[in-house]
Structures are given as structure tokens and as C-alpha cells.
Amino acid sequence: MKCHNCDFPSCYREGKECKDLKEIFEKLTPLERKLLTVSSDIEREYYGVLTRLEELLEFAKRMGFKKIGIAFCIGLFEETKIIAKIFENHGFTVYSAACKIGAVDKAELNIEKIQPQNLEASCNPVGQAFVLNEKNTDMNIVIGLCVGHDMLFNMHSKAPTTTLIVKDRVLAHNPAGAVYSKYHRRKLLSPSETKKET
């Protein structure tokens, strides 16, 4: 499948199927079915009305979640405090795990440092998942974990996980900016593809 090359997504507009995947829906667990339904309900009711953060609050309420876990990058400490407070103000119990949890120096793991002369704790996404799993969180939120670290966290999290803030140090944590900006696209696409834009 290369859906991104389709000129007209008939699956969306006409209900035509390129691949029969109906059996997938029949195999959903009750939790997976509820995740799908609640998400669709929120999309239908609030399309273009709520921010992602507001959608996430509404989603957690409708799912009946009580304990929210936050796995965050230490570089987004202030943002995490605000987000945690918002969830607490809406009646949720919030647990959080910073990326440097465990404080193991990169030198002990044979990981190259940014500043070799300084102690530099390694990020520990598996440890973040471990401590949130211990709290039996109902839903986990990723805030600004590095590429790859977010994957490790997701692989080890027992709770359903969503990302609220994606780390992008260059674009103020707005990675879609590289797609919307013709200047960034020129850096990333071939010269023949960028000529079409001028």
C-alpha cells in the first residue's frame, strides 16, 4: 500500500475499499473498541472547536480514566507543570516521570555526550514507562521525548499512550512547520521537486 500516492482517496469519499480490512474491526478488544468509538464521538462533536489539550481532557473523561501518567522531557518542565495542573483541576490523579529518571551518567552506558567534560544523565524512557506502569496509570501522555526515546516509552508503556507535545527544538516544538514552510521543504526535498514550488 502507498496511500500517499493516491490522487483521490475513494475509501474516504466513496466508501470504496482498496484492501479488505473489515476483519480487523471484528478482532478489537473491548478497550480498543471504546478507544475508537470515543475518539470518533469527540471528532464528530468538536471538529475544529477544541484544542488538542481540550480534546484529550474530554477523551480521558469519557473513557472513565482516573490516573494520568506524563512522561516528559526535562526541557519541557514548565509546560509539564501546567499540563499536570490542568488535569488535576479536572479531577484526575497525575503521575509524572522525567526523562532523566534514575540519573545514570551516559559514560556508564558508553553513550557519547554533548559536553564530554560534564556529568550528563542519560534519558531513560524505559524507566519512565516502568515507574508509570507501577502506578497503573489509565492513560499516558508523552511531552517532548526525543525521537527514539518516545518509541521506547511507547513500546514499554502498559497504558494507552498519546503524544501531546512533539520535541522540535528548531521549530518551537511544531514539527509540522517544516512541512508548511517552503524554506524548510527546500532543504528536505530534491531540487527537481522544489522547482515546482517557485
C-alpha positions as CSV (number, residue, x, y, z in Angstrom):
1,M,0.0,0.0,0.0
2,K,1.1,3.5,-0.8
3,C,-1.9,5.5,0.1
4,H,0.1,8.8,0.0
5,N,0.3,8.4,-3.8
6,C,-3.5,8.2,-4.3
7,D,-5.0,11.0,-6.3
8,F,-8.4,10.6,-4.9
9,P,-9.0,8.8,-1.6
10,S,-12.1,6.8,-2.6
11,C,-12.0,5.0,0.7
12,Y,-12.8,8.3,2.4
13,R,-15.2,9.9,-0.1
14,E,-17.0,7.0,-1.8
15,G,-16.5,4.1,0.7
16,K,-14.6,2.0,-1.9
17,E,-12.1,-0.4,-0.5
18,C,-8.6,-0.9,-1.9
19,K,-8.0,-3.6,0.7
20,D,-10.5,-5.6,2.7
21,L,-9.7,-4.9,6.4
22,K,-13.2,-5.4,7.9
23,E,-11.9,-8.4,10.0
24,I,-9.6,-6.1,11.9
25,F,-12.6,-4.4,13.5
26,E,-14.1,-7.7,14.5
27,K,-10.8,-8.5,16.4
28,L,-10.8,-5.3,18.5
29,T,-10.7,-5.8,22.3
30,P,-13.4,-4.0,24.3
31,L,-10.8,-1.4,25.3
32,E,-9.8,-0.9,21.7
33,R,-13.4,-0.6,20.6
34,K,-14.1,2.0,23.2
35,L,-10.9,4.0,22.3
36,L,-12.1,4.0,18.6
37,T,-15.7,5.0,19.5
38,V,-14.9,7.7,22.0
39,S,-12.3,9.2,19.6
40,S,-14.9,9.3,16.8
41,D,-17.5,10.8,19.0
42,I,-15.2,13.7,20.0
43,E,-14.2,14.2,16.4
44,R,-17.9,14.4,15.4
45,E,-18.9,16.7,18.2
46,Y,-16.0,19.0,18.4
47,Y,-14.3,19.1,15.0
48,G,-12.4,22.3,14.7
49,V,-13.7,23.5,18.1
50,L,-11.4,22.1,20.8
51,T,-7.7,22.3,21.1
52,R,-5.8,19.0,21.3
53,L,-5.4,19.5,25.0
54,E,-9.1,20.1,25.5
55,E,-9.9,17.0,23.3
56,L,-7.5,15.0,25.5
57,L,-9.3,16.1,28.7
58,E,-12.7,15.2,27.2
59,F,-11.4,11.9,25.9
60,A,-10.0,10.9,29.3
61,K,-13.3,11.8,31.0
62,R,-15.4,9.8,28.5
63,M,-13.1,6.8,28.8
64,G,-13.5,6.9,32.6
65,F,-9.8,7.2,33.1
66,K,-8.8,8.4,36.6
67,K,-4.9,8.1,36.7
68,I,-2.9,10.0,34.1
69,G,0.8,9.4,33.6
70,I,3.1,12.0,32.0
71,A,6.4,11.0,30.5
72,F,8.2,14.3,29.9
73,C,11.5,15.8,28.7
74,I,13.2,17.8,31.4
75,G,13.4,20.6,28.8
76,L,9.6,21.0,29.0
77,F,9.4,21.1,32.7
78,E,7.3,24.2,32.9
79,E,4.9,23.0,30.2
80,T,4.5,19.7,32.1
81,K,3.7,21.5,35.4
82,I,0.9,23.5,33.6
83,I,-0.5,20.4,31.9
84,A,-0.4,18.4,35.1
85,K,-2.2,21.2,37.0
86,I,-4.9,21.3,34.3
87,F,-5.6,17.6,34.6
88,E,-5.6,17.8,38.4
89,N,-8.0,20.7,38.2
90,H,-10.3,18.4,36.2
91,G,-10.3,15.7,38.8
92,F,-7.6,13.4,37.6
93,T,-4.7,12.0,39.6
94,V,-1.5,12.7,37.8
95,Y,1.8,10.9,38.0
96,S,4.9,12.0,36.1
97,A,8.3,10.7,35.1
98,A,11.1,13.0,33.9
99,C,13.4,11.8,31.1
100,K,16.5,11.7,33.3
101,I,14.9,9.4,35.9
102,G,17.5,7.2,37.6
103,A,20.3,9.7,36.9
104,V,22.7,7.3,35.1
105,D,25.6,9.1,33.5
106,K,25.9,8.5,29.8
107,A,29.6,7.5,30.3
108,E,28.4,4.4,32.2
109,L,26.4,3.3,29.2
110,N,29.1,4.1,26.6
111,I,26.8,6.8,25.1
112,E,28.6,9.8,23.6
113,K,27.9,13.1,25.5
114,I,27.1,16.5,24.1
115,Q,29.6,18.0,26.6
116,P,32.1,15.3,27.4
117,Q,33.6,17.1,30.4
118,N,30.3,17.2,32.3
119,L,28.2,14.6,34.0
120,E,25.3,14.1,31.6
121,A,22.5,11.8,32.7
122,S,21.1,9.5,30.0
123,C,17.4,9.7,29.1
124,N,15.6,6.7,30.5
125,P,12.4,6.2,28.5
126,V,12.1,2.5,29.6
127,G,12.5,3.7,33.2
128,Q,9.8,6.3,32.7
129,A,7.4,3.6,31.4
130,F,8.4,1.3,34.4
131,V,7.5,3.9,37.1
132,L,4.2,4.8,35.4
133,N,3.4,1.1,34.9
134,E,3.9,0.7,38.7
135,K,1.2,3.4,39.3
136,N,-1.2,1.5,37.0
137,T,-1.9,4.7,35.0
138,D,-5.0,4.5,32.8
139,M,-3.5,6.7,30.1
140,N,0.0,8.1,29.5
141,I,0.9,11.4,27.8
142,V,4.2,12.0,26.2
143,I,5.6,15.5,26.4
144,G,8.7,16.3,24.3
145,L,10.6,13.0,24.4
146,C,13.4,12.7,21.9
147,V,12.9,10.8,18.7
148,G,13.6,7.1,19.5
149,H,13.1,7.7,23.2
150,D,9.4,8.2,22.5
151,M,9.3,4.9,20.7
152,L,11.0,3.1,23.6
153,F,8.5,4.6,26.0
154,N,5.5,3.5,23.8
155,M,6.9,0.0,23.5
156,H,7.1,-0.4,27.3
157,S,4.1,1.5,28.4
158,K,1.2,-0.8,29.6
159,A,-1.3,2.1,29.3
160,P,-2.6,3.6,26.1
161,T,-0.3,6.4,25.2
162,T,-0.7,9.6,23.2
163,T,1.7,12.4,22.4
164,L,0.7,16.0,23.3
165,I,4.0,17.8,22.5
166,V,6.5,16.5,20.0
167,K,10.0,17.8,20.5
168,D,11.3,20.1,17.8
169,R,14.0,22.4,19.2
170,V,14.3,24.3,15.9
171,L,10.6,25.0,15.3
172,A,9.4,25.6,18.9
173,H,8.0,22.1,19.2
174,N,5.9,22.4,16.0
175,P,7.4,19.8,13.6
176,A,4.6,20.4,11.1
177,G,6.3,23.8,10.5
178,A,8.9,22.0,8.3
179,V,6.1,20.9,6.0
180,Y,4.3,24.2,5.9
181,S,7.4,26.3,5.3
182,K,8.7,26.4,1.7
183,Y,12.2,27.2,3.1
184,H,12.4,24.0,5.2
185,R,10.9,22.0,2.3
186,R,13.6,23.2,0.1
187,K,16.2,21.7,2.5
188,L,14.4,18.4,2.6
189,L,13.2,17.8,-1.0
190,S,15.2,17.2,-4.2
191,P,16.0,20.2,-6.4
192,S,13.6,19.0,-9.1
193,E,10.7,18.8,-6.5
194,T,11.4,22.3,-5.1
195,K,11.5,23.9,-8.6
196,K,7.8,23.1,-8.8
197,E,7.2,25.5,-5.9
198,T,8.9,28.6,-7.3
